[in-house]
Amino acid sequence: MTQPPRIFGLEISPFTAADVARKVIEEPPPGATLGLIVTPNIQNIALIHENAASRAAYDRAAITVCDGFPVHYYALLRGCPSAGRVTGTDITNLIMSRTSFPDRHRFFFVVATESLAGAVRDWAVQRGLGDRVAAAVPDFGFERDVGKSEALATAIREHGTTVLFLGLGSPKSEVFADLYRAKLPPCWVLCIGQAVKMALGLTPTPPVAVKKFNLEWAWRMMLEPRRLIWRYVSSSVLFVIAVVRDLSR
């Protein structure tokens, strides 16, 4: 059987955001193990060429869908099966906007601030989920401390987590999930950056026209110019280099 084409060594999953959200809610992860879901944009592609741990995480992901529009269009150019752009925000919104969940589900959110953790707990109460939802805010730099990382993995396992939201940014989220997969429970893992904040209405969402013309990057840069402008410039250069390398294989 002919293998489907890959980009940057990654096999792109032919799923819509609705398909991914349905799998997370209705199906166990493949092989009853950790099912890592990654949504690469140009920054992620740049990282997997510079960071071995990030590369390893992406290589072992269960589902890979194209978030960034340059990644999506490059996948189409290379003939990868695609159902369109699938963003982490879209997947998170579809899951968190539900009003009910199967009884077996227990959710764990790892987020960057106590205020966001509090908002997650409020969401859980509104959905009638009670103690089925837990939230944690790891110390800054926890990823460099084995003891703190293992303690977080233990808390996630002891909660009986079936769906894990990692909102720590890339590559922290992907690398943590991959490095500690043996200590984590069999669960779906969504590495979704700021998507939880957007799903809870804690950060402005881009207008429809911005999404239609793939200008979310410009919208985010307008909101946080000092933090994002250099990141976008450097990621764009590294993405072009990654494309050249990929085409030369």
N, C-alpha and C positions, 0 to 999 in steps of 0.2 A: 504494500500500500504506500502511495506517495505521501511523504510527510508534509504537513502544511508549512508554508514559508514562515520564517521567523525574522524578527527585527532585533538587532542588538543581542542576538542569542536568546530572545524571549519568544515564547509561544503566546500569541494574543488570543484571548478567549472570545468567542463570537456571541457575547451576551449583551443585552440591554441592561440599563440600570434596574428595570423592573425584574428582569431575569435573575440578576444577582441578589436583589432584595428577597425575592421569592425563595431562592435556594437557601439563603441564610435563615429564613423563618421556617421553611417547610422541610428542609433536608439536613441530615447530619453532614459534617465535613467528610470528604472522601477518605475511605480507609479508617474511619472513626479515629482520626488523629487531628492535629492542628491544621486548619484550613486557612492559610494566609491569603488575603485579598489585597492586591496592590493596584494602584491607579496611577501609572507613571505620567509625569509631565516632563518638560525639558530639563528641569533641575534634577529629577530622579534619574533620568538617562545619563546626565553628566556625572552624577554621584556613583552609579554602578560601574563607570569606567575608571573612577579614581579611588573607590573605597571597596576593598575586598569583602568586607563583612556585608556591605549593602548588596554587592553582586551575588553573594551566596544566598542571601534572603530572597532576592528576586528569582534566582534559579530554582528555589524550592517552593515558590508560591503556587497555591492551588488555582487561583484565578488572577489573570492579568488583563486589565482593560485599559484603554487609552483615555486618559484624562486631558492632557494638554492637546490642543488642536494641531500643533506641528507634529506631535507623535502620531496622532490619529491619521493625518493626511499622509505621512510617510508610510504608515502601515498599509493604507490603501494603495499607494504607489507600488509597494512591494508585493501586493497581491494577498495580504493577510485577510482572513475572513473577519468581517467587522459589522457590528450592528450600529455603528456610529460612535460618537464621543460618549464616554460613560464617566462621569465625575464622581469623586468621593462624596461630594455634597449631594448629588442626586440620589445616590444609594442611601446615604444617611437620612435624608429627608423622607424617603419612601418608608424606611423602617420606623423612624421615630414619630411619623405622623399617624401611624396605625393606632386604633383605639383599643385593640385587644391582641393578645399573643397566646400561643399554645402554652399550657400549664408547665411544660417541661423547661421552658426558657428561663435562664437567669443571666442578667446582663451585668457587665463590669465596664466602667468607664475610667480610663486613665487620662487625666486632663492636667492642664498647666497651672490652674489657679483655684483657690478655695471658692471664689465666687461662682466659677463655672461648675464646680462640684456641687455647690448648693443648688444651682439651677437644675442640674441633672436630678437631684433628689426631689426637687419640687415637681419635675416632670413625672417622675416615678409615682409620686403620690396622686397626681392628677389622672394617671393611667390605671390606678388601682393596683400597682405592682408591688407596693410595700417593700419587704425585705428581699425581693427578687432582683433588686437593683442595688449595686454598690458603686461607689466612686472613690478614687484615690488621687492624691496630688503628690507625686514623688519629689524628693528634694532635688534641687538643681545639681546637675552632675551625677545623679544616681547611677547613670549608665557606666560610669567609670569605677563604681564601687560594687564589687561582687556580692557582698553581704546585703546591701540595700536592694540590688536587682533580684537576688534570690528571695528576699522577703516579699517583694512585690509579686513575684511569680507564685509564691506560696499562698498569698492572700487571694490571688485570682483563682487558684486551684481549690482552695478551701471554700470559696463562695459557691463552687459548683457551676462555674461560668460556662454558658453555652455560646454566648456572643460577647466578644471583647472588642471594645472601641478604644483604639490607641490614638490619642490626639496630641502627641508630643512633637509632631513634625518629623521630617525626614532628614537623615536616616535613622534617628533614634527609635521610632516606632517599629520599623521593619526589622532592624538589627536586634532589638530586644526580643521580639517574638521569635525570631529564628534562633538566636543563641540559647534561649531558655525553653525551646519547644518541648524538650523532654520533661521539664518540670511543670509545664502548663497543662491544663485539662484538654480533652478533645473538644475543640470549640472553633467557631469561625472567628477570625481576627480581621478587623477592618482598620487599616492605617489611613486615617482620614483628616489629619491636620486640623484645620479650623472648622471642619464641617459641623461638629456638634454645636458650636457657638451659633452658626448660621441657622441650623435646624431649630434652635431654641429662640431665635429672633434677637440674639444679643449682639449681632453685628449687621450692618446694612447689607441687604442682598442686592445684586446688580439688577438694573432694569431689564426688561425682556429684550429690548433692542441690543443691549450689551452682550447678552448671551447669544442672540441670533447671529451676530457678526463676530463671535469668538473673541470678544474684547474684555473678558473677565480679568485678564492680566493687567490691562490699563486701569480698570476699575479698582483693583486691589492696590496698584501702585499709587493711584490718586489718594487712597485712604491712608497708606503708609509709605510715602515716598522715600524717606530717609532709610528705612529698613530694607526696602525691596529693590530700589533702582540698581544698586551694584549687584545684587543677587541675580536679577534678570539679565543684566549685561553679561556677567561672567557665565551664567548658565547657557545663554544663547550661543556664545562662542564655543563652549565645550560641547554643546549639542551638535553644532555644525561639524566639529572635529569627529564626534562619534558617528555621524552619518557618513562622512568620508571613509572612516575605518570600516563601517558596516558594508558599504558598497564595494569596498576593495577585497572583501573576503571571497 
